[in-house]
Amino acid sequence: AAAAAEAARRAAADQASRERASQVADSERPHTQIDDDGEWSAPAQSAPKPIAPSVTGAGAIETVIDRGMSQLGLPYAWGGGNANGPTLGIRDGGVADSYGDFNKVGFDCSGLMIYAFAGIGISLPHYTGYQYTAGTQVPSSQMRRGDMIFWGPGASQHVALYLGDGQMLEAPQSGSTVRVSPVRWDGMTPYAVRMVS
């Protein structure tokens, strides 16, 4: 009964975020392609070009957050998640395999961002380093609700969604679930990324 109630809650939250995105999109400009003037330094294959926001403002930010929050409690799965929701994780040859992520349906950190922003028509690549260059970089000290925040050299280790008031939404690591956590300042990149203005 609890599982059915949780599934119904997630479905209702996802439907609400879609309706909000539709209402906001009806009153905003269509999306545009972001120009890619730079070369990527890693990994060897080129990243898909992200799509710029189709909507702007507080309504868009709340849609992104609602969509991400609708996935609270789902398992972390390395390589999991896409624009449509949670997916089966993949093998990494290491820690994620030891947790059986390849047998779990859920999200990794970048997959959760892909899903959250897809609700307003933003297409993100499935790698934190590419997500770090997808929008407007702002000093982390100036981050706002709805900005993506990153950790590690070149933003290569983790991404989360800033909720405000020192809180973030994340899919933290193998063995955990999608959750709201206090922002961890240690190891954070100097910039947050703003996808919605």
Legacy VTK file of the C-alpha trace (Angstrom):
# vtk DataFile Version 3.0
C-alpha trace
ASCII
DATASET POLYDATA
POINTS 197 float
0.000 0.000 0.000
2.855 2.375 0.816
4.523 1.663 -2.538
1.274 2.354 -4.384
0.791 5.610 -2.482
4.369 6.666 -3.286
3.890 5.827 -6.980
0.663 7.851 -7.023
2.440 10.801 -5.331
5.234 10.730 -7.923
2.771 10.510 -10.809
0.743 13.441 -9.452
3.876 15.557 -8.906
5.138 14.777 -12.408
1.748 15.637 -13.932
1.657 18.913 -11.977
5.131 19.856 -13.234
4.099 19.102 -16.833
0.986 21.244 -16.490
2.995 24.110 -14.980
5.583 23.830 -17.779
2.825 23.923 -20.382
1.220 27.007 -18.819
4.527 28.846 -18.553
5.667 27.805 -22.046
2.444 29.105 -23.581
3.407 32.598 -22.452
7.129 32.531 -23.273
9.457 32.439 -26.270
10.369 29.185 -28.061
13.683 27.506 -27.302
16.813 28.241 -29.276
19.999 26.316 -29.881
23.034 27.386 -27.865
26.047 28.047 -30.082
29.050 25.865 -29.344
32.137 27.964 -30.048
34.589 26.017 -27.904
36.190 22.633 -28.081
35.594 20.056 -25.392
38.659 18.817 -23.577
37.309 15.496 -22.213
36.061 12.798 -22.826
37.171 12.035 -26.393
33.694 11.958 -27.950
31.921 15.259 -28.488
29.001 16.181 -26.267
25.533 16.840 -27.591
24.766 20.528 -27.739
22.420 21.586 -24.942
19.215 23.367 -25.795
18.575 26.789 -24.260
15.560 27.390 -22.035
12.143 27.498 -23.662
10.762 29.417 -20.700
12.107 31.932 -18.237
11.372 33.267 -14.791
10.073 31.939 -11.517
7.492 29.639 -13.110
10.174 27.838 -15.090
12.435 27.499 -12.051
9.607 26.059 -9.966
8.746 23.598 -12.747
12.358 22.355 -12.790
12.382 21.999 -9.002
8.953 20.320 -8.881
10.011 17.824 -11.517
13.227 16.974 -9.680
11.508 16.776 -6.295
8.946 14.348 -7.725
11.763 11.778 -7.798
12.669 11.936 -4.088
13.467 8.516 -2.680
14.340 6.831 -5.970
17.615 4.899 -5.934
20.908 6.243 -7.204
21.918 4.317 -10.343
25.220 5.143 -12.095
24.366 6.294 -15.644
20.644 6.269 -14.842
18.022 8.795 -15.832
17.004 10.648 -18.961
14.491 13.298 -20.040
11.621 10.848 -19.543
12.519 9.676 -16.043
14.521 7.018 -14.227
16.339 4.348 -16.240
18.420 1.259 -15.573
21.932 2.135 -14.419
25.052 0.988 -16.264
28.285 -0.761 -15.314
31.261 1.393 -14.328
33.764 -1.369 -13.593
34.147 -0.192 -10.002
32.202 1.161 -7.051
28.821 1.445 -8.815
29.080 -2.194 -9.874
29.753 -3.251 -6.283
26.420 -1.609 -5.336
24.616 -3.265 -8.253
23.710 0.042 -9.898
23.423 -1.743 -13.266
20.431 -3.651 -11.806
18.685 -0.559 -10.384
16.257 1.840 -12.021
16.974 5.371 -10.868
19.147 8.410 -11.463
22.751 9.454 -11.199
23.415 13.124 -10.455
23.573 14.317 -14.065
20.611 12.144 -15.064
18.493 13.839 -12.396
19.405 17.258 -13.876
18.521 16.015 -17.379
15.090 14.960 -16.132
14.410 18.095 -14.090
15.303 20.555 -16.870
13.589 18.542 -19.629
10.308 19.654 -18.066
10.867 23.131 -19.522
12.424 22.044 -22.806
16.102 22.168 -21.854
18.167 19.263 -23.167
21.335 18.570 -21.171
24.170 16.117 -21.866
24.668 13.188 -19.476
28.030 14.303 -18.064
28.583 16.867 -15.299
31.567 18.455 -17.056
29.424 19.266 -20.097
26.511 20.419 -17.930
28.927 22.876 -16.285
29.342 24.648 -19.640
25.675 24.412 -20.710
24.353 27.675 -19.264
25.528 30.938 -17.746
28.227 30.537 -15.110
27.696 32.732 -12.057
29.892 32.932 -8.944
28.774 30.268 -6.459
28.383 33.036 -3.891
25.607 34.472 -6.120
23.743 31.254 -6.868
19.951 31.328 -6.876
17.155 28.815 -6.547
17.190 26.591 -9.630
20.917 26.929 -10.405
23.049 23.813 -10.852
26.007 23.505 -8.466
29.067 21.342 -9.102
32.024 19.659 -7.401
35.420 18.384 -8.495
38.055 19.404 -11.022
36.314 20.708 -14.133
32.966 19.942 -12.471
33.689 16.268 -13.103
32.505 14.723 -9.828
28.972 15.830 -8.945
26.060 18.137 -9.751
23.027 19.130 -7.667
20.129 21.564 -7.955
20.216 24.518 -5.567
16.888 24.956 -3.755
17.745 28.046 -1.704
18.244 28.445 2.038
21.405 26.324 1.947
19.595 23.233 0.576
20.081 21.228 -2.610
18.399 18.350 -4.456
20.781 15.571 -5.441
21.305 11.960 -6.417
24.447 11.697 -4.274
26.163 8.339 -4.804
25.788 4.583 -5.153
23.865 3.093 -2.245
21.819 6.268 -1.671
18.579 7.783 -2.959
17.480 11.085 -4.500
17.224 13.494 -1.566
17.389 17.044 -0.258
20.683 17.769 1.522
22.488 20.757 3.013
24.829 22.352 0.467
28.391 21.035 0.807
30.734 23.953 0.191
33.931 21.895 0.398
35.164 21.055 -3.099
32.469 23.098 -4.871
33.453 24.715 -8.155
33.820 28.517 -8.161
30.767 28.856 -10.407
27.167 27.687 -10.384
25.327 27.325 -13.698
22.123 29.232 -14.385
19.936 27.677 -17.065
16.851 29.827 -16.412
16.999 33.612 -16.175
LINES 1 198
197 0 1 2 3 4 5 6 7 8 9 10 11 12 13 14 15 16 17 18 19 20 21 22 23 24 25 26 27 28 29 30 31 32 33 34 35 36 37 38 39 40 41 42 43 44 45 46 47 48 49 50 51 52 53 54 55 56 57 58 59 60 61 62 63 64 65 66 67 68 69 70 71 72 73 74 75 76 77 78 79 80 81 82 83 84 85 86 87 88 89 90 91 92 93 94 95 96 97 98 99 100 101 102 103 104 105 106 107 108 109 110 111 112 113 114 115 116 117 118 119 120 121 122 123 124 125 126 127 128 129 130 131 132 133 134 135 136 137 138 139 140 141 142 143 144 145 146 147 148 149 150 151 152 153 154 155 156 157 158 159 160 161 162 163 164 165 166 167 168 169 170 171 172 173 174 175 176 177 178 179 180 181 182 183 184 185 186 187 188 189 190 191 192 193 194 195 196
